[in-house]
Amino acid sequence: MVINKRFATTALAMTLVLLLSACSDMSRRDRNTAIGAGVGAVGGAVLTDGSALGTVGGAAVGGLIGRQVGK
């Protein structure tokens, strides 16, 4: 059951990354934020074995880091 939850969380995070990457009219900073959030969500899900709190926390931290890149 843990493997299915982890797979579902990772699949959801990757889907979000793909959907957000399709926004071509985003500024460079907005794209960095979206990419950071996606990578953070995947990283948080992997590190916490698919925990929803870990996924959301990873997305928040990744988004903040992505927002600051290239400032």
PDB file of N, CA, C, O and CB in Angstrom:
ATOM      1  N   MET A   1       0.818  -1.195   0.000  1.00  0.00           N
ATOM      2  CA  MET A   1       0.000   0.000   0.000  1.00  0.00           C
ATOM      3  C   MET A   1       0.867   1.266   0.000  1.00  0.00           C
ATOM      4  O   MET A   1       0.499   2.266  -0.617  1.00  0.00           O
ATOM      5  CB  MET A   1      -0.934  -0.006   1.207  1.00  0.00           C
ATOM      6  N   VAL A   2       2.002   1.229   0.679  1.00  0.00           N
ATOM      7  CA  VAL A   2       2.887   2.390   0.722  1.00  0.00           C
ATOM      8  C   VAL A   2       3.428   2.699  -0.659  1.00  0.00           C
ATOM      9  O   VAL A   2       3.556   3.865  -1.034  1.00  0.00           O
ATOM     10  CB  VAL A   2       4.040   2.157   1.700  1.00  0.00           C
ATOM     11  N   ILE A   3       3.743   1.671  -1.411  1.00  0.00           N
ATOM     12  CA  ILE A   3       4.276   1.882  -2.763  1.00  0.00           C
ATOM     13  C   ILE A   3       3.222   2.561  -3.632  1.00  0.00           C
ATOM     14  O   ILE A   3       3.562   3.463  -4.397  1.00  0.00           O
ATOM     15  CB  ILE A   3       4.722   0.534  -3.401  1.00  0.00           C
ATOM     16  N   ASN A   4       1.981   2.168  -3.544  1.00  0.00           N
ATOM     17  CA  ASN A   4       0.928   2.789  -4.336  1.00  0.00           C
ATOM     18  C   ASN A   4       0.732   4.253  -3.954  1.00  0.00           C
ATOM     19  O   ASN A   4       0.526   5.097  -4.825  1.00  0.00           O
ATOM     20  CB  ASN A   4      -0.377   2.025  -4.165  1.00  0.00           C
ATOM     21  N   LYS A   5       0.794   4.560  -2.660  1.00  0.00           N
ATOM     22  CA  LYS A   5       0.643   5.941  -2.213  1.00  0.00           C
ATOM     23  C   LYS A   5       1.817   6.789  -2.700  1.00  0.00           C
ATOM     24  O   LYS A   5       1.629   7.918  -3.154  1.00  0.00           O
ATOM     25  CB  LYS A   5       0.535   6.004  -0.678  1.00  0.00           C
ATOM     26  N   ARG A   6       3.019   6.243  -2.603  1.00  0.00           N
ATOM     27  CA  ARG A   6       4.206   6.964  -3.063  1.00  0.00           C
ATOM     28  C   ARG A   6       4.133   7.194  -4.570  1.00  0.00           C
ATOM     29  O   ARG A   6       4.448   8.284  -5.048  1.00  0.00           O
ATOM     30  CB  ARG A   6       5.491   6.189  -2.700  1.00  0.00           C
ATOM     31  N   PHE A   7       3.724   6.183  -5.309  1.00  0.00           N
ATOM     32  CA  PHE A   7       3.602   6.322  -6.765  1.00  0.00           C
ATOM     33  C   PHE A   7       2.555   7.373  -7.115  1.00  0.00           C
ATOM     34  O   PHE A   7       2.777   8.199  -8.001  1.00  0.00           O
ATOM     35  CB  PHE A   7       3.235   4.969  -7.412  1.00  0.00           C
ATOM     36  N   ALA A   8       1.425   7.348  -6.431  1.00  0.00           N
ATOM     37  CA  ALA A   8       0.360   8.312  -6.720  1.00  0.00           C
ATOM     38  C   ALA A   8       0.814   9.738  -6.416  1.00  0.00           C
ATOM     39  O   ALA A   8       0.517  10.660  -7.176  1.00  0.00           O
ATOM     40  CB  ALA A   8      -0.901   7.977  -5.908  1.00  0.00           C
ATOM     41  N   THR A   9       1.527   9.919  -5.316  1.00  0.00           N
ATOM     42  CA  THR A   9       2.009  11.248  -4.955  1.00  0.00           C
ATOM     43  C   THR A   9       3.030  11.745  -5.966  1.00  0.00           C
ATOM     44  O   THR A   9       2.987  12.902  -6.384  1.00  0.00           O
ATOM     45  CB  THR A   9       2.619  11.235  -3.552  1.00  0.00           C
ATOM     46  N   THR A  10       3.940  10.873  -6.355  1.00  0.00           N
ATOM     47  CA  THR A  10       4.948  11.254  -7.345  1.00  0.00           C
ATOM     48  C   THR A  10       4.296  11.552  -8.694  1.00  0.00           C
ATOM     49  O   THR A  10       4.671  12.512  -9.367  1.00  0.00           O
ATOM     50  CB  THR A  10       6.000  10.140  -7.497  1.00  0.00           C
ATOM     51  N   ALA A  11       3.334  10.742  -9.084  1.00  0.00           N
ATOM     52  CA  ALA A  11       2.643  10.969 -10.351  1.00  0.00           C
ATOM     53  C   ALA A  11       1.890  12.297 -10.329  1.00  0.00           C
ATOM     54  O   ALA A  11       1.875  13.016 -11.328  1.00  0.00           O
ATOM     55  CB  ALA A  11       1.674   9.816 -10.648  1.00  0.00           C
ATOM     56  N   LEU A  12       1.274  12.622  -9.210  1.00  0.00           N
ATOM     57  CA  LEU A  12       0.569  13.895  -9.092  1.00  0.00           C
ATOM     58  C   LEU A  12       1.539  15.064  -9.189  1.00  0.00           C
ATOM     59  O   LEU A  12       1.266  16.049  -9.875  1.00  0.00           O
ATOM     60  CB  LEU A  12      -0.203  13.959  -7.772  1.00  0.00           C
ATOM     61  N   ALA A  13       2.662  14.957  -8.507  1.00  0.00           N
ATOM     62  CA  ALA A  13       3.658  16.028  -8.555  1.00  0.00           C
ATOM     63  C   ALA A  13       4.199  16.215  -9.973  1.00  0.00           C
ATOM     64  O   ALA A  13       4.350  17.344 -10.439  1.00  0.00           O
ATOM     65  CB  ALA A  13       4.811  15.728  -7.588  1.00  0.00           C
ATOM     66  N   MET A  14       4.487  15.114 -10.651  1.00  0.00           N
ATOM     67  CA  MET A  14       4.996  15.214 -12.020  1.00  0.00           C
ATOM     68  C   MET A  14       3.939  15.800 -12.956  1.00  0.00           C
ATOM     69  O   MET A  14       4.276  16.564 -13.860  1.00  0.00           O
ATOM     70  CB  MET A  14       5.443  13.835 -12.527  1.00  0.00           C
ATOM     71  N   THR A  15       2.678  15.454 -12.752  1.00  0.00           N
ATOM     72  CA  THR A  15       1.602  16.019 -13.560  1.00  0.00           C
ATOM     73  C   THR A  15       1.527  17.523 -13.361  1.00  0.00           C
ATOM     74  O   THR A  15       1.354  18.273 -14.322  1.00  0.00           O
ATOM     75  CB  THR A  15       0.259  15.367 -13.208  1.00  0.00           C
ATOM     76  N   LEU A  16       1.656  17.965 -12.118  1.00  0.00           N
ATOM     77  CA  LEU A  16       1.643  19.397 -11.850  1.00  0.00           C
ATOM     78  C   LEU A  16       2.802  20.098 -12.543  1.00  0.00           C
ATOM     79  O   LEU A  16       2.636  21.181 -13.104  1.00  0.00           O
ATOM     80  CB  LEU A  16       1.696  19.657 -10.351  1.00  0.00           C
ATOM     81  N   VAL A  17       3.969  19.481 -12.501  1.00  0.00           N
ATOM     82  CA  VAL A  17       5.138  20.070 -13.166  1.00  0.00           C
ATOM     83  C   VAL A  17       4.880  20.192 -14.662  1.00  0.00           C
ATOM     84  O   VAL A  17       5.174  21.229 -15.257  1.00  0.00           O
ATOM     85  CB  VAL A  17       6.409  19.221 -12.906  1.00  0.00           C
ATOM     86  N   LEU A  18       4.338  19.153 -15.269  1.00  0.00           N
ATOM     87  CA  LEU A  18       4.074  19.190 -16.705  1.00  0.00           C
ATOM     88  C   LEU A  18       3.015  20.232 -17.058  1.00  0.00           C
ATOM     89  O   LEU A  18       3.141  20.939 -18.058  1.00  0.00           O
ATOM     90  CB  LEU A  18       3.632  17.816 -17.192  1.00  0.00           C
ATOM     91  N   LEU A  19       1.974  20.322 -16.233  1.00  0.00           N
ATOM     92  CA  LEU A  19       0.929  21.309 -16.509  1.00  0.00           C
ATOM     93  C   LEU A  19       1.459  22.729 -16.371  1.00  0.00           C
ATOM     94  O   LEU A  19       1.145  23.598 -17.185  1.00  0.00           O
ATOM     95  CB  LEU A  19      -0.258  21.102 -15.570  1.00  0.00           C
ATOM     96  N   LEU A  20       2.257  22.961 -15.346  1.00  0.00           N
ATOM     97  CA  LEU A  20       2.796  24.301 -15.142  1.00  0.00           C
ATOM     98  C   LEU A  20       3.848  24.670 -16.183  1.00  0.00           C
ATOM     99  O   LEU A  20       4.003  25.844 -16.520  1.00  0.00           O
ATOM    100  CB  LEU A  20       3.391  24.411 -13.758  1.00  0.00           C
ATOM    101  N   SER A  21       4.559  23.689 -16.685  1.00  0.00           N
ATOM    102  CA  SER A  21       5.583  23.986 -17.687  1.00  0.00           C
ATOM    103  C   SER A  21       4.963  24.367 -19.030  1.00  0.00           C
ATOM    104  O   SER A  21       5.651  24.902 -19.899  1.00  0.00           O
ATOM    105  CB  SER A  21       6.509  22.787 -17.865  1.00  0.00           C
ATOM    106  N   ALA A  22       3.691  24.099 -19.201  1.00  0.00           N
ATOM    107  CA  ALA A  22       3.022  24.432 -20.456  1.00  0.00           C
ATOM    108  C   ALA A  22       2.642  25.908 -20.547  1.00  0.00           C
ATOM    109  O   ALA A  22       2.200  26.365 -21.602  1.00  0.00           O
ATOM    110  CB  ALA A  22       1.786  23.581 -20.617  1.00  0.00           C
ATOM    111  N   CYS A  23       2.804  26.641 -19.485  1.00  0.00           N
ATOM    112  CA  CYS A  23       2.447  28.066 -19.467  1.00  0.00           C
ATOM    113  C   CYS A  23       3.578  28.882 -20.069  1.00  0.00           C
ATOM    114  O   CYS A  23       4.499  29.293 -19.363  1.00  0.00           O
ATOM    115  CB  CYS A  23       2.139  28.547 -18.024  1.00  0.00           C
ATOM    116  N   SER A  24       3.507  29.112 -21.357  1.00  0.00           N
ATOM    117  CA  SER A  24       4.606  29.774 -22.049  1.00  0.00           C
ATOM    118  C   SER A  24       4.647  31.281 -21.802  1.00  0.00           C
ATOM    119  O   SER A  24       5.677  31.911 -22.044  1.00  0.00           O
ATOM    120  CB  SER A  24       4.505  29.511 -23.525  1.00  0.00           C
ATOM    121  N   ASP A  25       3.562  31.866 -21.331  1.00  0.00           N
ATOM    122  CA  ASP A  25       3.554  33.312 -21.117  1.00  0.00           C
ATOM    123  C   ASP A  25       4.001  33.708 -19.704  1.00  0.00           C
ATOM    124  O   ASP A  25       3.855  34.860 -19.297  1.00  0.00           O
ATOM    125  CB  ASP A  25       2.167  33.856 -21.380  1.00  0.00           C
ATOM    126  N   MET A  26       4.538  32.751 -18.977  1.00  0.00           N
ATOM    127  CA  MET A  26       5.020  33.045 -17.627  1.00  0.00           C
ATOM    128  C   MET A  26       6.377  33.740 -17.706  1.00  0.00           C
ATOM    129  O   MET A  26       7.159  33.510 -18.628  1.00  0.00           O
ATOM    130  CB  MET A  26       5.120  31.748 -16.781  1.00  0.00           C
ATOM    131  N   SER A  27       6.635  34.588 -16.723  1.00  0.00           N
ATOM    132  CA  SER A  27       7.953  35.220 -16.657  1.00  0.00           C
ATOM    133  C   SER A  27       8.980  34.179 -16.232  1.00  0.00           C
ATOM    134  O   SER A  27       8.628  33.097 -15.762  1.00  0.00           O
ATOM    135  CB  SER A  27       7.949  36.430 -15.672  1.00  0.00           C
ATOM    136  N   ARG A  28      10.229  34.515 -16.400  1.00  0.00           N
ATOM    137  CA  ARG A  28      11.305  33.584 -16.017  1.00  0.00           C
ATOM    138  C   ARG A  28      11.243  33.273 -14.523  1.00  0.00           C
ATOM    139  O   ARG A  28      11.445  32.131 -14.112  1.00  0.00           O
ATOM    140  CB  ARG A  28      12.690  34.174 -16.380  1.00  0.00           C
ATOM    141  N   ARG A  29      10.969  34.272 -13.735  1.00  0.00           N
ATOM    142  CA  ARG A  29      10.881  34.083 -12.282  1.00  0.00           C
ATOM    143  C   ARG A  29       9.699  33.181 -11.920  1.00  0.00           C
ATOM    144  O   ARG A  29       9.822  32.329 -11.040  1.00  0.00           O
ATOM    145  CB  ARG A  29      10.746  35.446 -11.569  1.00  0.00           C
ATOM    146  N   ASP A  30       8.561  33.358 -12.588  1.00  0.00           N
ATOM    147  CA  ASP A  30       7.402  32.506 -12.332  1.00  0.00           C
ATOM    148  C   ASP A  30       7.682  31.058 -12.728  1.00  0.00           C
ATOM    149  O   ASP A  30       7.282  30.126 -12.031  1.00  0.00           O
ATOM    150  CB  ASP A  30       6.181  33.032 -13.090  1.00  0.00           C
ATOM    151  N   ARG A  31       8.369  30.881 -13.848  1.00  0.00           N
ATOM    152  CA  ARG A  31       8.730  29.519 -14.270  1.00  0.00           C
ATOM    153  C   ARG A  31       9.665  28.873 -13.256  1.00  0.00           C
ATOM    154  O   ARG A  31       9.501  27.699 -12.923  1.00  0.00           O
ATOM    155  CB  ARG A  31       9.394  29.537 -15.664  1.00  0.00           C
ATOM    156  N   ASN A  32      10.645  29.628 -12.761  1.00  0.00           N
ATOM    157  CA  ASN A  32      11.552  29.087 -11.749  1.00  0.00           C
ATOM    158  C   ASN A  32      10.791  28.687 -10.487  1.00  0.00           C
ATOM    159  O   ASN A  32      11.098  27.669  -9.867  1.00  0.00           O
ATOM    160  CB  ASN A  32      12.641  30.112 -11.405  1.00  0.00           C
ATOM    161  N   THR A  33       9.801  29.488 -10.113  1.00  0.00           N
ATOM    162  CA  THR A  33       8.990  29.168  -8.942  1.00  0.00           C
ATOM    163  C   THR A  33       8.217  27.879  -9.162  1.00  0.00           C
ATOM    164  O   THR A  33       8.181  27.015  -8.286  1.00  0.00           O
ATOM    165  CB  THR A  33       8.026  30.315  -8.623  1.00  0.00           C
ATOM    166  N   ALA A  34       7.598  27.747 -10.332  1.00  0.00           N
ATOM    167  CA  ALA A  34       6.817  26.550 -10.634  1.00  0.00           C
ATOM    168  C   ALA A  34       7.696  25.305 -10.700  1.00  0.00           C
ATOM    169  O   ALA A  34       7.331  24.252 -10.177  1.00  0.00           O
ATOM    170  CB  ALA A  34       6.071  26.729 -11.950  1.00  0.00           C
ATOM    171  N   ILE A  35       8.825  25.427 -11.329  1.00  0.00           N
ATOM    172  CA  ILE A  35       9.744  24.288 -11.425  1.00  0.00           C
ATOM    173  C   ILE A  35      10.272  23.914 -10.048  1.00  0.00           C
ATOM    174  O   ILE A  35      10.355  22.734  -9.709  1.00  0.00           O
ATOM    175  CB  ILE A  35      10.914  24.609 -12.374  1.00  0.00           C
ATOM    176  N   GLY A  36      10.630  24.915  -9.259  1.00  0.00           N
ATOM    177  CA  GLY A  36      11.090  24.647  -7.899  1.00  0.00           C
ATOM    178  C   GLY A  36      10.032  23.960  -7.057  1.00  0.00           C
ATOM    179  O   GLY A  36      10.337  23.046  -6.291  1.00  0.00           O
ATOM    180  N   ALA A  37       8.792  24.398  -7.198  1.00  0.00           N
ATOM    181  CA  ALA A  37       7.701  23.776  -6.453  1.00  0.00           C
ATOM    182  C   ALA A  37       7.497  22.329  -6.890  1.00  0.00           C
ATOM    183  O   ALA A  37       7.264  21.455  -6.056  1.00  0.00           O
ATOM    184  CB  ALA A  37       6.404  24.572  -6.639  1.00  0.00           C
ATOM    185  N   GLY A  38       7.581  22.078  -8.175  1.00  0.00           N
ATOM    186  CA  GLY A  38       7.423  20.707  -8.671  1.00  0.00           C
ATOM    187  C   GLY A  38       8.528  19.792  -8.195  1.00  0.00           C
ATOM    188  O   GLY A  38       8.276  18.677  -7.737  1.00  0.00           O
ATOM    189  N   VAL A  39       9.747  20.267  -8.308  1.00  0.00           N
ATOM    190  CA  VAL A  39      10.889  19.459  -7.862  1.00  0.00           C
ATOM    191  C   VAL A  39      10.833  19.263  -6.347  1.00  0.00           C
ATOM    192  O   VAL A  39      11.120  18.178  -5.843  1.00  0.00           O
ATOM    193  CB  VAL A  39      12.231  20.130  -8.271  1.00  0.00           C
ATOM    194  N   GLY A  40      10.464  20.313  -5.636  1.00  0.00           N
ATOM    195  CA  GLY A  40      10.333  20.206  -4.183  1.00  0.00           C
ATOM    196  C   GLY A  40       9.255  19.227  -3.769  1.00  0.00           C
ATOM    197  O   GLY A  40       9.428  18.483  -2.804  1.00  0.00           O
ATOM    198  N   ALA A  41       8.144  19.220  -4.489  1.00  0.00           N
ATOM    199  CA  ALA A  41       7.062  18.292  -4.181  1.00  0.00           C
ATOM    200  C   ALA A  41       7.507  16.848  -4.382  1.00  0.00           C
ATOM    201  O   ALA A  41       7.226  15.983  -3.553  1.00  0.00           O
ATOM    202  CB  ALA A  41       5.839  18.592  -5.047  1.00  0.00           C
ATOM    203  N   VAL A  42       8.188  16.598  -5.467  1.00  0.00           N
ATOM    204  CA  VAL A  42       8.689  15.245  -5.723  1.00  0.00           C
ATOM    205  C   VAL A  42       9.708  14.855  -4.654  1.00  0.00           C
ATOM    206  O   VAL A  42       9.658  13.750  -4.115  1.00  0.00           O
ATOM    207  CB  VAL A  42       9.323  15.152  -7.135  1.00  0.00           C
ATOM    208  N   GLY A  43      10.624  15.762  -4.354  1.00  0.00           N
ATOM    209  CA  GLY A  43      11.630  15.480  -3.330  1.00  0.00           C
ATOM    210  C   GLY A  43      11.002  15.248  -1.967  1.00  0.00           C
ATOM    211  O   GLY A  43      11.397  14.330  -1.248  1.00  0.00           O
ATOM    212  N   GLY A  44      10.028  16.073  -1.606  1.00  0.00           N
ATOM    213  CA  GLY A  44       9.343  15.898  -0.334  1.00  0.00           C
ATOM    214  C   GLY A  44       8.589  14.590  -0.260  1.00  0.00           C
ATOM    215  O   GLY A  44       8.566  13.941   0.786  1.00  0.00           O
ATOM    216  N   ALA A  45       7.970  14.195  -1.364  1.00  0.00           N
ATOM    217  CA  ALA A  45       7.241  12.924  -1.401  1.00  0.00           C
ATOM    218  C   ALA A  45       8.191  11.743  -1.251  1.00  0.00           C
ATOM    219  O   ALA A  45       7.892  10.782  -0.543  1.00  0.00           O
ATOM    220  CB  ALA A  45       6.449  12.796  -2.708  1.00  0.00           C
ATOM    221  N   VAL A  46       9.320  11.820  -1.911  1.00  0.00           N
ATOM    222  CA  VAL A  46      10.291  10.721  -1.842  1.00  0.00           C
ATOM    223  C   VAL A  46      10.895  10.622  -0.443  1.00  0.00           C
ATOM    224  O   VAL A  46      11.010   9.530   0.112  1.00  0.00           O
ATOM    225  CB  VAL A  46      11.409  10.917  -2.890  1.00  0.00           C
ATOM    226  N   LEU A  47      11.276  11.755   0.118  1.00  0.00           N
ATOM    227  CA  LEU A  47      11.930  11.746   1.423  1.00  0.00           C
ATOM    228  C   LEU A  47      11.001  11.340   2.564  1.00  0.00           C
ATOM    229  O   LEU A  47      11.462  10.806   3.573  1.00  0.00           O
ATOM    230  CB  LEU A  47      12.500  13.102   1.708  1.00  0.00           C
ATOM    231  N   THR A  48       9.702  11.584   2.416  1.00  0.00           N
ATOM    232  CA  THR A  48       8.756  11.270   3.490  1.00  0.00           C
ATOM    233  C   THR A  48       7.883  10.064   3.157  1.00  0.00           C
ATOM    234  O   THR A  48       6.841   9.862   3.781  1.00  0.00           O
ATOM    235  CB  THR A  48       7.875  12.472   3.775  1.00  0.00           C
ATOM    236  N   ASP A  49       8.295   9.275   2.194  1.00  0.00           N
ATOM    237  CA  ASP A  49       7.546   8.077   1.774  1.00  0.00           C
ATOM    238  C   ASP A  49       6.106   8.383   1.385  1.00  0.00           C
ATOM    239  O   ASP A  49       5.197   7.629   1.731  1.00  0.00           O
ATOM    240  CB  ASP A  49       7.553   7.048   2.886  1.00  0.00           C
ATOM    241  N   GLY A  50       5.893   9.473   0.676  1.00  0.00           N
ATOM    242  CA  GLY A  50       4.578   9.795   0.135  1.00  0.00           C
ATOM    243  C   GLY A  50       3.672  10.552   1.072  1.00  0.00           C
ATOM    244  O   GLY A  50       2.473  10.647   0.813  1.00  0.00           O
ATOM    245  N   SER A  51       4.190  11.087   2.135  1.00  0.00           N
ATOM    246  CA  SER A  51       3.379  11.865   3.076  1.00  0.00           C
ATOM    247  C   SER A  51       2.856  13.129   2.396  1.00  0.00           C
ATOM    248  O   SER A  51       3.598  13.832   1.710  1.00  0.00           O
ATOM    249  CB  SER A  51       4.203  12.232   4.338  1.00  0.00           C
ATOM    250  N   ALA A  52       1.577  13.405   2.596  1.00  0.00           N
ATOM    251  CA  ALA A  52       0.988  14.601   2.002  1.00  0.00           C
ATOM    252  C   ALA A  52       1.642  15.860   2.567  1.00  0.00           C
ATOM    253  O   ALA A  52       1.900  16.814   1.833  1.00  0.00           O
ATOM    254  CB  ALA A  52      -0.530  14.633   2.248  1.00  0.00           C
ATOM    255  N   LEU A  53       1.909  15.858   3.869  1.00  0.00           N
ATOM    256  CA  LEU A  53       2.548  17.008   4.494  1.00  0.00           C
ATOM    257  C   LEU A  53       3.960  17.214   3.949  1.00  0.00           C
ATOM    258  O   LEU A  53       4.378  18.349   3.720  1.00  0.00           O
ATOM    259  CB  LEU A  53       2.587  16.834   6.014  1.00  0.00           C
ATOM    260  N   GLY A  54       4.687  16.134   3.745  1.00  0.00           N
ATOM    261  CA  GLY A  54       6.028  16.223   3.174  1.00  0.00           C
ATOM    262  C   GLY A  54       6.008  16.731   1.748  1.00  0.00           C
ATOM    263  O   GLY A  54       6.882  17.498   1.345  1.00  0.00           O
ATOM    264  N   THR A  55       5.018  16.307   0.987  1.00  0.00           N
ATOM    265  CA  THR A  55       4.891  16.746  -0.404  1.00  0.00           C
ATOM    266  C   THR A  55       4.579  18.230  -0.477  1.00  0.00           C
ATOM    267  O   THR A  55       5.193  18.963  -1.253  1.00  0.00           O
ATOM    268  CB  THR A  55       3.804  15.945  -1.124  1.00  0.00           C
ATOM    269  N   VAL A  56       3.622  18.672   0.333  1.00  0.00           N
ATOM    270  CA  VAL A  56       3.247  20.088   0.333  1.00  0.00           C
ATOM    271  C   VAL A  56       4.395  20.943   0.876  1.00  0.00           C
ATOM    272  O   VAL A  56       4.685  22.014   0.344  1.00  0.00           O
ATOM    273  CB  VAL A  56       1.965  20.312   1.173  1.00  0.00           C
ATOM    274  N   GLY A  57       5.036  20.465   1.927  1.00  0.00           N
ATOM    275  CA  GLY A  57       6.177  21.195   2.475  1.00  0.00           C
ATOM    276  C   GLY A  57       7.309  21.305   1.481  1.00  0.00           C
ATOM    277  O   GLY A  57       7.931  22.360   1.352  1.00  0.00           O
ATOM    278  N   GLY A  58       7.583  20.211   0.771  1.00  0.00           N
ATOM    279  CA  GLY A  58       8.621  20.231  -0.256  1.00  0.00           C
ATOM    280  C   GLY A  58       8.288  21.190  -1.382  1.00  0.00           C
ATOM    281  O   GLY A  58       9.166  21.880  -1.901  1.00  0.00           O
ATOM    282  N   ALA A  59       7.016  21.233  -1.759  1.00  0.00           N
ATOM    283  CA  ALA A  59       6.594  22.154  -2.811  1.00  0.00           C
ATOM    284  C   ALA A  59       6.760  23.606  -2.364  1.00  0.00           C
ATOM    285  O   ALA A  59       7.188  24.456  -3.144  1.00  0.00           O
ATOM    286  CB  ALA A  59       5.133  21.883  -3.203  1.00  0.00           C
ATOM    287  N   ALA A  60       6.422  23.881  -1.117  1.00  0.00           N
ATOM    288  CA  ALA A  60       6.549  25.249  -0.604  1.00  0.00           C
ATOM    289  C   ALA A  60       8.013  25.684  -0.556  1.00  0.00           C
ATOM    290  O   ALA A  60       8.359  26.779  -0.997  1.00  0.00           O
ATOM    291  CB  ALA A  60       5.920  25.358   0.797  1.00  0.00           C
ATOM    292  N   VAL A  61       8.856  24.825  -0.021  1.00  0.00           N
ATOM    293  CA  VAL A  61      10.285  25.162   0.078  1.00  0.00           C
ATOM    294  C   VAL A  61      10.892  25.268  -1.314  1.00  0.00           C
ATOM    295  O   VAL A  61      11.655  26.195  -1.586  1.00  0.00           O
ATOM    296  CB  VAL A  61      11.048  24.102   0.919  1.00  0.00           C
ATOM    297  N   GLY A  62      10.564  24.328  -2.201  1.00  0.00           N
ATOM    298  CA  GLY A  62      11.085  24.372  -3.563  1.00  0.00           C
ATOM    299  C   GLY A  62      10.630  25.611  -4.317  1.00  0.00           C
ATOM    300  O   GLY A  62      11.398  26.200  -5.079  1.00  0.00           O
ATOM    301  N   GLY A  63       9.384  26.004  -4.104  1.00  0.00           N
ATOM    302  CA  GLY A  63       8.871  27.217  -4.740  1.00  0.00           C
ATOM    303  C   GLY A  63       9.598  28.459  -4.269  1.00  0.00           C
ATOM    304  O   GLY A  63       9.916  29.341  -5.066  1.00  0.00           O
ATOM    305  N   LEU A  64       9.862  28.528  -2.971  1.00  0.00           N
ATOM    306  CA  LEU A  64      10.601  29.673  -2.429  1.00  0.00           C
ATOM    307  C   LEU A  64      12.027  29.727  -2.978  1.00  0.00           C
ATOM    308  O   LEU A  64      12.526  30.795  -3.330  1.00  0.00           O
ATOM    309  CB  LEU A  64      10.633  29.607  -0.896  1.00  0.00           C
ATOM    310  N   ILE A  65      12.669  28.570  -3.045  1.00  0.00           N
ATOM    311  CA  ILE A  65      14.029  28.537  -3.576  1.00  0.00           C
ATOM    312  C   ILE A  65      14.022  28.893  -5.061  1.00  0.00           C
ATOM    313  O   ILE A  65      14.860  29.670  -5.518  1.00  0.00           O
ATOM    314  CB  ILE A  65      14.666  27.146  -3.358  1.00  0.00           C
ATOM    315  N   GLY A  66      13.077  28.328  -5.813  1.00  0.00           N
ATOM    316  CA  GLY A  66      12.988  28.641  -7.233  1.00  0.00           C
ATOM    317  C   GLY A  66      12.724  30.116  -7.485  1.00  0.00           C
ATOM    318  O   GLY A  66      13.228  30.684  -8.454  1.00  0.00           O
ATOM    319  N   ARG A  67      11.944  30.731  -6.626  1.00  0.00           N
ATOM    320  CA  ARG A  67      11.628  32.150  -6.762  1.00  0.00           C
ATOM    321  C   ARG A  67      12.866  33.027  -6.570  1.00  0.00           C
ATOM    322  O   ARG A  67      12.986  34.090  -7.179  1.00  0.00           O
ATOM    323  CB  ARG A  67      10.551  32.544  -5.759  1.00  0.00           C
ATOM    324  N   GLN A  68      13.779  32.570  -5.720  1.00  0.00           N
ATOM    325  CA  GLN A  68      14.960  33.366  -5.408  1.00  0.00           C
ATOM    326  C   GLN A  68      16.115  33.142  -6.387  1.00  0.00           C
ATOM    327  O   GLN A  68      17.057  33.935  -6.422  1.00  0.00           O
ATOM    328  CB  GLN A  68      15.421  33.056  -4.011  1.00  0.00           C
ATOM    329  N   VAL A  69      16.052  32.074  -7.179  1.00  0.00           N
ATOM    330  CA  VAL A  69      17.125  31.783  -8.135  1.00  0.00           C
ATOM    331  C   VAL A  69      17.137  32.861  -9.218  1.00  0.00           C
ATOM    332  O   VAL A  69      16.098  33.207  -9.780  1.00  0.00           O
ATOM    333  CB  VAL A  69      16.944  30.366  -8.769  1.00  0.00           C
ATOM    334  N   GLY A  70      18.304  33.371  -9.493  1.00  0.00           N
ATOM    335  CA  GLY A  70      18.451  34.354 -10.554  1.00  0.00           C
ATOM    336  C   GLY A  70      18.029  35.752 -10.159  1.00  0.00           C
ATOM    337  O   GLY A  70      17.855  36.608 -11.026  1.00  0.00           O
ATOM    338  N   LYS A  71      17.864  36.002  -8.898  1.00  0.00           N
ATOM    339  CA  LYS A  71      17.443  37.318  -8.430  1.00  0.00           C
ATOM    340  C   LYS A  71      18.563  38.313  -8.545  1.00  0.00           C
ATOM    341  O   LYS A  71      18.389  39.480  -8.194  1.00  0.00           O
ATOM    342  CB  LYS A  71      16.959  37.250  -7.001  1.00  0.00           C
TER     343      LYS A  71
END
